[in-house]
Amino acid sequence: MTGLSAMQTPSSASYNKIKVMLVDDSAVVRGLMSRWLGDEDNIEIVSRCHNGLQAVRETERIKPALIVLDIEMPEMDGLEALPLLLKASPKTRILIASSLSHQNAEISLTALAKGAHDYIAKPSTNSDLTTSAHFRVDLITKINALCVGMGGKTNYTIERAAPLPGEKLARVSAKPRDIKPSKVNALPEVKIAAKSLSDTQIDPNNLRSFNRVRPDILCIGSSTGGPRAVQSVLTEIVPHIGNIPVVITQHMPGTFTNVFAGHMDKALPVPVCEAVHGDTLKPGHVYIAPGGKHLMFKRGSGGTEVVLDDGPEVNFCKPAVDNMFMSAKEIYGNKILAIILTGMGQDGASGGKLIADAGGNVLAQDAKSSIVWGMPGAAYKAGICAGVFSLTDIGSKVIKVIKDGVL
């Protein structure tokens, strides 16, 4: 049994098929993705297009659940086609596929701001694409996560996939390197049943009591749909963060986090930067974890310092929200406000439990306003949240907590 076939579940037949359109000017890429996705029992390829113009025409007719959209194409590229595709089929999810170049990172983040739902880093050559098992797994995982309720399997929002042959996937770096505060504990196990992820009802009895304390740091974790959600929250709260630093772990590769930090720095009236190892956290500043490094902390002579840890992936992620939360708890104890925004998987639930158990507060985005209610849903279902709110309400809640220590 291969790693991909191991992802099939006994109840696969009960799912509707996800109708997927592939838009790429490379026949090789279209062929490979068609073959990979065609092997999945809940995915149906309904159209293959070689440019954006053809895709717009087909979308008006087919109304696919999801479009995998290339950036660089003749006649009409992905960025030009994006608003026309969303106009032709507003409920269709758009997954941008682009290489990891700085230019494509800029374009992909622009596409997310214009309505695309997520992106996937595509190998830069066809030969790399052919041999990239991780791209294949990530493509299938993202399609399922974005299409829960439209044929997507909810278990894909918990774990990326079974390990591929010969692959070992570490869950947690129990003792991150270069951390020199008191003893750093391993992350607690937080298991969320796959069948419960489709339940988006909020039971007040599953919420923790809010700890009435003003935080000394605001930590935000996000993934799929996160760039827009993070900007929305920051735009509202930054006039009120003068006394505390804000640190963000957004699941992105390195090229993307650098561009994302630059976009936020231009858009917001406070300093925003990609975190640098050894930086001392400053109140009123926003720090974004660089892709490929875990953002953590240690006590320094001048205050709390940034530690960029190169340990293994956690929850298949690097940077991981869990590592940031775990490390923050060691430094700040109960004076932490943690926010978990839209994203697939359950990163943040284990680290958030450490914060909540220490008396800090964890808030989560609700299902209706999330692109994917994986991470915030897992946090709520783990019973660690003091509140679950719409994206439009989170900012005002954060402001109250920062200013007055109340929710």
Secondary structure, 3 states (H helix, E strand, C coil): CCCCHHHCCCCHHHCCCEEEEEECCCHHHHHHHHHHHHCCCCEEEEEEECCHHHHHHHHHHHCCCEEEEECCCCCCCHHHHHHHHHHHCCCCEEEEEECCCHHHHHHHHHHHHCCCCEEEECCCCHHHHHCCHHHHHHHHHHHHHHCECCCECHHHHCCCCCCCCCCCCCCCCCCCCCCCCCCCCCCCCCCCCHHHCCCCCCCHHHCCCCCCCCCCEEEEEECCCHHHHHHHHHHHHHHHCCCCCEEEEECCCHHHHHHHHHHHHHHCCCCEEECCCCCECCCCCEEECCCCCEEEEEEECCEEEEEEECCCCECCECCCHHHHHHHHHHHHCCCEEEEECCECCCCCHHHHHHHHHCCCEEEEECCCCCCCECHHHHHHHCCCCCEEECHHHHHHHHHHHHHHCCC
